[in-house]
Amino acid sequence: MALPPALAGDLRVPVVASPLFLCSGPELVGAQCRAGVIGSFPALNARPASLLADWLQQIDEENDKYRAEHPDRFVAPYAVNQIVHRSNDRLDQDMQVIVEHKVPIVITSLGARPEINDAVHSYGGIVLHDVITNEFARKAVDKGADGIIAVAAGAGGHAGTQSPFALVQEIRQWFDGPLLLSGALAHGRAVLAAQAAGADLAYVGSAFLATEEARTADAYKQMIVDSTARDIVYSNLFTGVHGNYLRGSIAAAGLDPDALPESDPSVMNFGSGGNTEAKAWRDIWGSGQGIGAIRRRSTVAELVEQLAAQYEEARSSLLASWQPGA
């Protein structure tokens, strides 16, 4: 199946930048779009809720201005992430703003609801739903999602435990629509590998945490640069849903990263709280296992160019080294 226009543009590299809770703002998203990758942010990042409309207007105006000044350059669309969980008391209000502004792509998480999909489809937008299992993928498509984001082991923030190869393979056995892969993707080689595994696009998050445009605390950015996969801890303590977090931030909050208790999964809260005095993501910092590839801070434009160069080098190297029948 061909990708819908919102996903099939002339991207600099086949990447959708994942929404970063508290860290993605209009500055980051606009820079991602203008660098040639699809940018995104969680609606809940706009606080108070009335700020959401201002953010969308800012992104649209700045991207339109850039298009006018650089007619030869592609500006990618953007996405807004909605937490579709009963604790998100802003969901309906934020959806009204999204529909009014005709946001081209909506990413839904932690719940699939047909009425949300219908609202986005009413103006021609598309819905991508993130899942950690094949079973959740089927439910999302049955309820009207246009595409799937397979969140595999090693992804930053809320993540699953399945191998990316197993998860993509199971979904591709029955689904030929848009499929994105998330999970430790922070290098151009990994982007190419995601496509080789069967995904259309890579879903890249943690690599953007250390960019200048991200609203990430300075110490958080430095910890991303200084850390590797062994510094990632998987726990459900902080939100009730299992996720990956930086070991250093857990220790700094006075907790033992190697002895975290399990949280009651029924105590999920995505409105304003967490399950400890140290809040995710203010004090406990999310990150994926791919950060070993991030060795310095950079601008979004520099990071995207680096990913594109790595991607092209990996593709050329693969074609040169693999000669079937030779």
C-alpha positions, 0 to 999 in steps of 0.5 A: 500500500502506498503511504498517505501524502502526509507520510510520503513527502520528500523527507531528508531521511525517512524519520518521524521525530517522536513526541518528547514529554516536556521537551518538545515545543514549537521550536523543536517541532518547527526545526524538525519540519524545516530540516526535513523530518516529521516533527511532533509534540505531545498536546500535554506539553502545551501548558496551560491548555489554552497554549496549544492553539498558539503553538500550532499557529506558531508552527504553521506560520514559521513553516509557511514563512520558511516555504515562501523564503525557500521554495526549493526546500521541502518542509515536512508536516508535523504531528500532535500526540494525544494520550487517550487515557481516562486520566487525561482530562484535557483530551476532548478540549485538545481534540477540538483545537486539533480539529480546528487547526487541521493537524495533519497527523495525530499520534494516539497512545495508551488507548484507541478510540474510534471517535478520536480517529473519526474526528481526525478523518473529518478534515483529512488527517491521519492517525498513527497509533503506538503499540507494544504488541501485535494484538494492540496493533490489530485493535487499533486498526480495527478501531480506525487507525491509519497506521501503526507505530511499533514500539519495541524493546529499547525505546525511550519513555514508555516502551515494550519488551519485544524484539523489533524484528519479531514485532514488525514481522507479526504486524506485517503478516496482516497489515500493509499500511503505514508502519513505523518502528521505534526502539533504540534508533539513533543512527542512520544505520538503524533507520535503514535497518528499520526499513529492512525489517519491514517498517516504512519509517523510523521513529526517532526520539532520544537523539533529539533530546540533546539538540539545542531546540529541545526544552530539555534541562541542560543536565539532561542533555549532558546525561544523554551525551555521557550515557550508553545503553547500560545506563537505561533502567526499565520500570513502571514505578513512575507512571504505572506503565513500563518505560526506559529512564536514565539511571543517573536521574533516578539516582539523583532523585534519591532512589536506587536504580537497581531496587525500584519497586513495581507500581500498581498498573491500575494507578496510571496518571497522565494528567499531572502526576506520577507514583513518586515524589520524583516526577516523570519526566521532570525529575526522572528522565526518559531515554532509549537505549540507542543514545550511545550513538549521541556523542555531542550536542547539536542543532536539529539541522546538524543531527538530521544531516548526520542521520542522512549521511549515515543512512546513505553511507549504510545503504551504499555500503550494503549495496556494494558488499552484497552481491547475490550470486557473485 
